[in-house]
Amino acid sequence: MIDYTAKTVQVGSCELELTKLEYGIIEFLSLNQGMVFDKERIYEKVCGYDAEGDSRVVTELVHRIRKKFQEQTETEYIETVWGMGYRWKK
């Protein structure tokens, strides 16, 4: 369950401990279910257009998010679309 107002994510009875950027990726992808976004677009939406850094950060953040979900459930929420980017599974 994602509480967009409180900016929290709960799996079963466990609330996931997420960084601001991890939550931002979950929020962005889940609000656009089924749509594929490349790393650059996700980075721009979550970090801002003027952010200094690299879109490769998104790969690491998605990896960490998946690990946190896997500790609570076997359901995979973020899907990799090879050669294109990521999407939130419907």
Secondary structure, DSSP 8 states (H G I E B T S, - for coil): -EETTTTEEEETTEE----HHHHHHHHHHHTTTT--B-HHHHHHHHH-TT--S-THHHHHHHHHHHHHHHTT-S---EEEETTTEEEE--
